[in-house]
Amino acid sequence: MKKYDIIAIGTGSATSIVSAALTQNDAFPKVAVIEKDIPGGICLTRGCIPSKMLLYPAELIAHTDNAKELGIDIHIKKVDFSYIMKRMRYHIGKEIDQIKQGFSNSPHIDFYNEAGTFIDEYTMRVGDEKIQADKFILCSGSRPTIPPIKGLDDVEYLTSESFLQLKSLPKSITIIGGGYIAAEYGFFLSRMGSEVTIIGRNKQFVPGEEEQISDLLLKKLSKHMKIFTGHEVVSVGSKGKNKIVKAVGKDGDEINIKSHEILVAAGRTSNSDILKPGKTGVKTDKKGWIMVNDHLETSKPGIWALGDAIGKHMFKHVANYEAEIVYRNAFGDGEKKKVDYHAVPHAVFTYPEVAAVGMTEEEARKRSDVMIGYSKYEDTGKGSAMGVKDYFVKVIVEEKTYRILGAHIIGPYASILIQEIVNLMYTGPENAIPIYRGMHIHPALSEVVQRAFSNLHSH
């Protein structure tokens, strides 16, 4: 049986911990890295990077929407879906190969490109081998949830992972799910020329966003696709080359959608059923997510978990932050550091973009007296020049202290505009005063953020 100092599960953010452990210790530890999938982690291989490489061409198309209003007559002659997909696979393929070579050629790492399963205390089975370690880093990721829909197993369907292998554009597609993945891939496919239908079970499109944001996003995206909210998919069947999706609404109305393809985008599921962390005493919740404390330690000493594996904030930037916490707590000799999720930003890369950080208005009102600030893009010089309509910034601050509690943006470059707010939420006072004091370029689009904070009112 091989014995290691560190065993890391997954080749996403856990690898930065391994790298730091190897470079910042005088004696190189003996390390095993286990990866059941393509090396590189979810973000690179089947998440953030490939999806954004697809979404940017769709965004370019979307930018032409109001060109005529600006005096420009644009005609798109061709959208080469096959090339767009091939370009994406080529770029991520190069990075995957480099990562695999790095692991395979490292004199300090044993790389196991197969599934690992706990079988006993601090003991795993990988292929035909048994391996042990004093410390484990569990960054085992997640996978697409496949809901128990009648007839789904009897038809071919796509997930967010298999979708990336498409070579030709589906003439029509039904997306089961109404969250971020459904919104982004629905936007992409509709702009490529596919007839898209989204069916979400929640009454709110992209649930979790501020309701005003979701409503406007629904309105804008509905110009290019059909979106049904508050509908539960009850069965899937086929008729000739088409697939039929049957869904029932909250009020009992029934819809039957016919399409060439189906994409299941119904959330993410834990990989604990593969990893079996319970065999070594690591506790999981009822959904299989690994349970950790504020230091990202599991219930078993010497074992830490982060990223999708813990089921909290499934964003790459959060996993990178958590990796820093785990490294300090697992290998540092100072005071242990707690995780802080008070200002976790995210974005939805549709057109319009959506970005948010912190609390919604409803959440904030439950905790303190608040003031709300609001400003439309079109009320700024740059927004007017762009000819955009309806897009806005909404901010929420604590009334007495001006501490920023949350911010929500829908419109072009939302993911960039929100960073000014995010950075202030990581200062000591976390308040909005620097936005008032800071000189904003006129007429840059960043003025819409400044104006939202200048329009604060108690409600």
Residue pairs with C-beta under 8 A, 6 or more apart in sequence:
1 123
1 129
1 130
1 131
1 132
2 32
2 110
2 129
2 130
2 131
2 132
3 30
3 131
3 132
3 133
4 29
4 30
4 31
4 32
4 110
4 131
4 132
4 133
4 134
5 29
5 30
5 31
5 133
5 134
5 135
6 18
6 21
6 29
6 30
6 31
6 32
6 133
6 134
6 135
6 136
6 137
7 31
7 32
7 33
7 34
7 116
7 124
7 131
7 133
7 135
7 136
7 137
8 14
8 15
8 17
8 18
8 31
8 32
8 33
8 34
8 136
8 137
8 139
9 34
9 116
9 136
9 137
9 138
9 139
9 140
9 275
9 309
10 34
10 35
10 41
10 138
10 139
10 140
10 141
10 307
10 309
11 33
11 35
11 39
11 40
11 41
11 99
11 103
12 40
12 41
12 42
12 43
12 44
12 139
12 141
12 307
12 316
12 319
13 41
13 139
13 306
13 307
13 316
13 319
13 320
13 322
13 323
14 33
14 137
14 138
14 139
14 306
14 307
14 323
15 33
15 41
16 320
16 323
16 327
17 137
17 323
17 326
17 327
17 330
17 331
18 31
18 33
18 109
18 137
20 327
20 331
21 29
21 31
21 327
21 331
22 28
22 29
22 31
22 108
22 109
24 331
25 331
28 108
29 108
30 108
30 110
31 108
31 109
31 110
32 109
32 110
32 111
32 112
32 126
32 131
32 133
33 103
33 109
33 110
33 111
33 112
34 112
34 114
34 115
34 116
34 124
34 126
35 111
35 112
35 113
35 114
36 113
36 114
36 115
36 116
36 274
37 45
37 141
38 45
38 46
38 96
39 45
39 96
39 99
39 100
39 103
39 111
39 113
40 92
40 95
40 96
40 99
41 47
41 139
41 141
41 316
42 141
42 142
42 308
43 49
43 316
43 319
44 50
44 92
44 95
44 96
44 99
45 92
45 96
46 160
46 161
46 164
47 160
47 316
48 316
49 91
49 92
49 95
50 88
50 89
50 92
50 164
51 160
51 184
51 185
51 188
51 349
52 349
53 87
53 88
53 91
53 92
54 84
54 85
54 88
54 188
55 184
55 187
55 188
55 349
55 350
57 79
57 84
57 191
58 187
58 188
58 191
58 192
58 351
59 349
59 351
61 76
61 79
61 191
62 187
62 191
62 351
63 351
64 74
64 76
66 387
66 388
67 73
67 74
68 74
69 387
70 387
79 191
79 192
79 193
81 168
81 169
81 192
81 193
82 167
82 168
82 169
84 192
85 164
85 166
85 167
86 167
88 164
89 164
89 165
100 111
100 113
103 109
103 111
104 111
112 126
112 127
112 129
114 126
114 127
115 126
115 274
116 124
116 125
116 126
116 275
117 124
117 125
117 126
117 274
117 275
117 276
117 279
118 124
118 275
118 276
118 277
118 278
118 279
118 280
118 282
119 125
119 130
119 276
119 279
120 279
120 280
121 280
121 281
122 132
122 133
122 134
122 136
122 280
122 302
122 303
123 130
123 131
123 132
123 280
124 130
124 131
124 132
125 131
134 302
135 302
135 303
135 304
135 330
136 280
136 302
136 303
136 304
137 304
137 305
137 306
137 326
137 330
138 275
138 277
138 282
138 290
138 298
138 303
138 304
138 305
138 306
138 309
139 305
139 306
139 307
139 308
139 309
139 319
139 323
140 271
140 272
140 274
140 275
140 290
140 305
140 308
140 309
141 271
141 307
141 308
141 309
142 268
142 269
142 270
142 271
142 308
142 309
142 311
142 314
143 161
143 268
143 269
143 271
144 159
144 160
144 161
144 264
144 265
144 266
144 267
144 268
144 269
145 264
145 266
145 267
145 268
145 269
146 152
146 159
146 264
146 266
146 269
147 176
147 233
147 264
147 266
149 176
149 233
149 234
149 235
149 236
150 234
150 235
150 236
151 235
151 236
151 237
152 236
152 264
154 236
154 237
154 238
155 236
155 237
155 238
155 243
155 262
156 262
157 236
157 243
157 261
157 262
157 263
157 264
158 166
158 261
158 262
158 263
158 264
159 263
159 264
159 265
160 181
160 185
160 263
160 265
163 185
163 263
169 189
169 192
169 193
169 194
170 189
170 194
170 259
170 260
170 261
171 194
171 195
171 260
172 194
172 195
172 196
172 197
172 258
172 259
172 260
172 261
173 189
173 194
173 195
173 196
173 197
173 259
173 260
173 261
173 262
173 263
174 197
174 198
174 199
174 243
174 245
174 257
174 259
174 261
174 262
174 263
175 182
175 185
175 186
175 196
175 197
175 198
175 199
175 262
175 263
175 265
176 182
176 199
176 233
176 245
176 262
176 263
176 264
176 265
176 266
177 198
177 199
177 200
177 201
177 264
177 265
177 266
177 267
178 198
178 199
178 200
178 201
178 202
178 205
178 206
178 207
178 227
178 229
179 200
179 206
179 207
179 208
179 265
179 267
180 206
180 348
181 265
182 198
182 200
182 263
182 265
183 198
183 205
183 206
183 217
183 221
183 348
183 350
184 348
184 349
184 350
185 263
185 265
186 196
186 198
186 221
186 225
186 227
187 221
187 224
187 225
187 350
187 351
189 196
190 196
190 221
190 224
190 225
191 224
191 351
195 225
195 259
196 224
196 225
196 226
197 225
197 226
197 227
197 228
197 245
197 257
197 259
198 225
198 226
198 227
198 228
199 228
199 231
199 233
199 245
199 247
199 255
199 257
200 207
200 227
200 228
200 229
200 230
200 231
201 230
201 231
201 232
201 233
202 229
202 230
203 229
203 230
203 250
204 211
204 214
204 229
205 214
205 215
205 217
205 218
205 227
205 229
206 213
206 214
206 217
206 348
206 354
207 214
209 217
209 348
209 354
209 356
209 360
209 408
210 356
210 360
210 361
210 394
210 408
211 360
212 392
212 394
212 408
213 354
213 356
213 394
213 408
213 410
216 352
216 390
216 391
216 392
216 410
217 348
217 350
217 352
217 354
217 410
218 227
218 229
219 390
220 351
220 352
220 390
221 227
221 350
228 247
228 249
228 255
230 249
230 250
231 247
231 248
231 249
231 250
231 255
232 247
232 248
232 249
233 245
233 246
233 247
234 246
234 247
234 248
235 245
235 246
236 243
236 244
236 245
236 246
236 262
237 243
237 244
237 246
238 244
239 258
241 260
242 258
242 259
242 260
243 258
243 259
243 260
243 261
243 262
244 256
244 257
244 258
245 256
245 257
245 259
245 262
246 254
246 255
246 256
246 257
247 254
247 255
247 257
248 254
248 255
249 255
268 308
268 314
269 288
270 284
270 287
270 288
270 289
270 290
270 309
270 311
271 288
271 309
272 278
272 284
272 288
272 289
272 290
272 309
273 288
277 284
277 290
277 298
277 303
278 284
280 300
280 303
281 299
281 300
282 290
282 291
282 298
282 299
282 300
282 303
282 305
283 290
283 291
283 298
283 299
284 290
284 291
285 291
285 311
287 311
289 309
289 310
289 311
289 312
290 298
290 305
290 309
290 310
290 311
291 298
291 299
291 310
292 298
292 304
292 305
292 306
292 310
294 338
294 339
295 325
295 329
295 336
295 337
295 338
295 339
296 304
296 305
296 306
296 310
296 322
296 325
296 326
296 329
296 339
297 303
297 304
297 329
298 304
298 305
304 326
304 329
304 330
306 319
306 322
306 323
306 325
306 326
307 314
307 318
307 319
307 322
307 323
308 314
308 319
310 322
312 318
312 341
313 341
313 344
313 346
315 344
315 346
317 345
318 341
318 344
321 339
322 339
325 337
325 338
325 339
328 334
328 336
328 337
329 336
329 337
342 358
342 425
343 357
343 358
343 422
343 425
343 426
343 430
344 357
344 358
345 355
345 356
345 357
345 418
345 419
345 422
346 355
346 356
346 357
347 353
347 354
347 355
347 356
347 414
347 415
347 418
348 354
348 355
349 415
351 412
352 391
352 410
352 411
352 412
352 414
353 409
353 410
353 411
353 412
353 413
353 414
353 415
354 408
354 409
354 410
354 414
355 408
355 409
355 414
355 415
355 417
355 418
356 406
356 407
356 408
356 409
356 418
357 406
357 407
357 418
357 421
357 422
357 425
358 364
358 396
358 404
358 405
358 406
358 407
358 425
359 367
359 396
359 405
359 406
360 396
360 406
360 408
361 370
361 372
361 394
361 396
361 406
363 406
364 370
364 396
364 398
364 405
364 406
367 405
368 398
368 399
368 405
369 398
369 399
369 400
369 458
370 396
370 397
370 398
370 399
370 405
370 458
370 459
371 396
371 397
371 398
371 399
371 456
371 457
371 458
371 459
372 394
372 395
372 396
372 456
372 457
372 459
373 393
373 394
373 395
373 396
373 397
373 452
373 453
373 454
373 455
373 456
373 457
374 392
374 393
374 394
374 395
374 452
374 455
375 392
375 393
375 448
375 449
375 451
375 452
375 454
375 455
376 383
376 390
376 391
376 392
376 448
377 383
377 386
377 388
377 391
377 392
377 393
377 411
377 412
377 445
377 448
378 384
378 388
378 389
378 390
378 391
379 448
379 451
380 443
380 445
380 447
380 448
380 451
381 442
381 443
381 447
382 443
382 444
382 445
382 447
382 448
383 391
383 411
383 445
383 448
385 443
386 412
386 445
388 411
388 412
391 410
391 411
391 412
392 409
392 410
392 411
392 448
392 452
393 407
393 408
393 409
393 411
393 417
393 448
393 449
393 451
393 452
394 407
394 408
394 409
394 452
395 404
395 406
395 407
395 408
395 421
395 432
395 449
395 452
395 453
395 456
396 404
396 405
396 406
396 407
397 403
397 404
397 405
397 431
397 432
397 453
397 456
398 405
399 458
401 429
401 431
402 431
402 432
402 433
403 429
403 430
403 431
404 421
404 424
404 425
404 430
404 431
404 432
407 418
407 421
407 452
409 417
409 418
409 449
411 417
411 448
412 445
413 445
417 445
417 446
417 448
417 449
418 449
420 435
420 446
420 449
421 435
421 449
424 430
424 431
424 432
424 434
424 435
427 434
432 453
435 449
435 450
435 453
436 450
436 453
436 454
438 450
440 446
440 447
440 450
441 447
